[in-house]
Amino acid sequence: MQGLSAEGRSCGAGPGADPGGNPGGGSGRGRRCSTGNRDDRPDTAYHDGLSVRSSKEHALELHFTTLGPLKAWRAGRELRINRARDRAVLAVLLAGAGRPVPVGEIIDGVWGEEGDEAPDRAASLPGNVYRLRSVLDGRGAGILRHVGKGYRLDVDPQGIDRTVFLAALAEAATARRNWQPERARTLLSEALDLWRGPALDGVPGPFAEHERRLLAGRREEARRSLLELDRELGPLPGPLPGPLPGLVPGSGPGSGPGAGPGAGPHPEPGPEVVTWAPGAARAGARPVRRPFQLPTDLADFTGRVEQLATLAALLTGPRRPPAALVTVCGPPGSGKSALAVHAAHAAAPGYPDGQLYADLHGRPGEDPAEVPGILAAFLRALGVEEQAVPPGPADRAGLYHRLLADRRVLVLLDGATAVDRIRPLLPAAPACAALVTLPGDGPAPGEHTVRLGRMTAREARELLGRVLGRERLEREPAAARELAAACDHLPRALRDAADRLVRRPAWPISALLSSPGA
């Protein structure tokens, strides 16, 4: 992970570190140092668990910590910003680092809807900027400039822990999609170690409050993803009732009692495991893994109670069909992917041998060459070494189905164009199930289908309230209903509209209705 480095973060060294190696409220995982021991780096000055190069060419380099109390640093020394409003202005400028931030956006983010103070706050802003410039531009570097009708903070975004954190989460998500779980786990662990407490702790204003909520949600998502990866990569291979064709017995840790997804990442050693024979001679076969690949669930998933109940019955109910194939169909923007991911997370305890996931959006669905590539990725996720993946599509499908035999695995295929084109990916084992999202209303005959359309008016308002906050919605109930109707009660449009309002905390809901292009 580039930008703010993590040298010594997991070693329990530096200000604010606790005895367990958790510097001031990071992830608390006590992982290894990412780039070496700080005792071997005498030319590096440290602050708050983050390293700053102190060589001459970087003497004026600025770093900012926002995942905790807002602080500014130059060459390892803290720059004192004493006034809370000054820190609130800095928080808005850091979020827009490198671009001009309009004066109105700063005022809205710092003072919000304090209408009776509008003349005072407009007159106060130049004073806030002057004090910040005095601190940050100590040597006349021109870091904070007046540009047009706004201000621009010219600092490297990689020197802001917020930027580094969010970039690491995006990089980890890409790594997971590319079936690189080890890299994803490293990125998430280092990203969580950047935290030192509540984001922008003690900073006033609606922008800071919004950032605290947003970043706290992303932090929780990262924690859940890291736990899933620990389950996937940790010693969790499970026993099979007997050798399968093409498999040979091996030794290693087993599942042990209660080693399902809720049992924690480090179960007790258990019985024998199996590995695939052809790769053993070339690459040293690994135990069959339990993959946990589901994307992060939405913390504010709303509504769809009836559809969720149907999916639960089909996937985990007492009358669930063997080798269940369940499809979710609906128009674009109806929330098919979100519903499928939410239902898969709810059903996961019923599939303790793992969950496989493939995002098929944007893939040429009519090209059958895509399926062998996904099969190869699934085989690697199940523990087959790269060199041991069969070259032919038929052999890959055969091994895939042998590995799933007598196991309980849920396969989520999101964004398929037609069921017939993904048949090789659908498990045939009776204890397994597949959940597939499809466009429109055209599932193949005989499949169990859940159809999605518009949300109800009540669900749409509830979704707006969960994203915007109840207080904001209750101030303008009529505008909220009008906005929901303008979005046709479709979840994607509702979220897009709510996100735009969240980024403009001083805007009333009615302002978005009158300014759709804003």
VENFEN-V979585 format. One line per field, one symbol per residue. ss: DSSP state (~ for helix, > for strand, _ for the rest). phi: phi as a letter, one per 20 degrees, with the letter a starting at -180 (. if undefined). psi: psi as a letter, one per 40 degrees, with the letter a starting at -180 (. if undefined). A space follows every 10 residues. Layout:
BEGIN
ss = ???
phi = ???
psi = ???
END
This chain:
BEGIN
ss = ____>___~~ ~_____>___ __>_______ _______~~~ ___>>>>__> >>>__~~~__ _>>>>___>_ >>>>__>>>_ ___~~~~~~~ ~~~~~_____ >>~~~~~~~~ ~___~~~~~~ ~~~~~~~~~~ ~~~~~~____ ___>>>>__> >>>___~~~> ~~~~~~~~~~ ~~~~~~~___ ~~~~~~~~~~ ~~________ >____~~~~~ ~~~~~~~~~~ ~~~~~~~~~~ ~~~_______ ______>>>> __________ __________ __>>>>___~ ~~~_______ _>________ ____~~~~~~ ~~~~~~____ ___>>>>>>> _____~~~~~ ~~~~~~~~~~ ____>>>>>_ ________~~ ~~~~~~~~~~ ~____~~~__ __~~~~~~~~ ~~~~_____> >>>>>>__~~ ~~~~~_____ __>>>>>>>_ _______>>> >>____~~~~ ~~~~~~~~_~ ~~~~~_~~~~ ~~~~~~____ ~~~~~~~~~~ ~~______~~ ~~~~____
phi = .enfedfmge emdngnfefe ndflnffmem fffecpeffe cfedecblnd ecfdfgfdfe fdccdceqgf cdcclndfef ceefffffff fffffdgncf dggffffffe dmeeffdgff ffffggffff ffffeeegdm fmfdcecldb ccdecfgfed fgffffffff fffffffelc ffffffffff fffffcqggl gneeofffff ffffffffff ffffffffff ffeffdfdfd fafegndcfb cqfdemfmef geenecffgc ffdccefgef fecmfeffed ecdffffffd gcmlffffff ffffecffdg fflfddddcr fgnenfffff ffffffeggf cfepcdbcee fnefgfefff fgffgfffff feoefgfefg fegffffffg fffefmcdcd ddddnfeafg edgfeefdfg eebcccecfm cdffgneecd ddbfffgfff fffgffeeof fffffcffff ffffffemle gfffffffff fffcfeffff fffecfef
psi = hibhifhede efiihehide eghffaeeef iiideihede geehiihfei ihheidefde hiihhegahh iiihfehhhh gdhddddddd dddddfheih hidddddddd dbfgdeeddd dddddddddd ddddddfdff efdhihhbfa ihhgihdeeh dddddddddd dddddddefg dddddddddd ddeeieahhf hehiiddddd dddddddddd dddddddddd ddeigfiiii eihiheiiia iaiadihffa deeiegiiia aiiiihdded ddegiiihih igehihihdf hhafdddddd dddddeidfh iifhhhihii iheefddddd ddddddedde geeihihhhe heigdeheed dddddddddd deehideehi didddddddd dddehfighh hhhhfididd eeddehiehd eiihhhhiia ffiiieihhh hiaiiidddd ddddddddhd dddddgdddd ddddddeffh dddddddddd ddegdehidd dddegde.
END
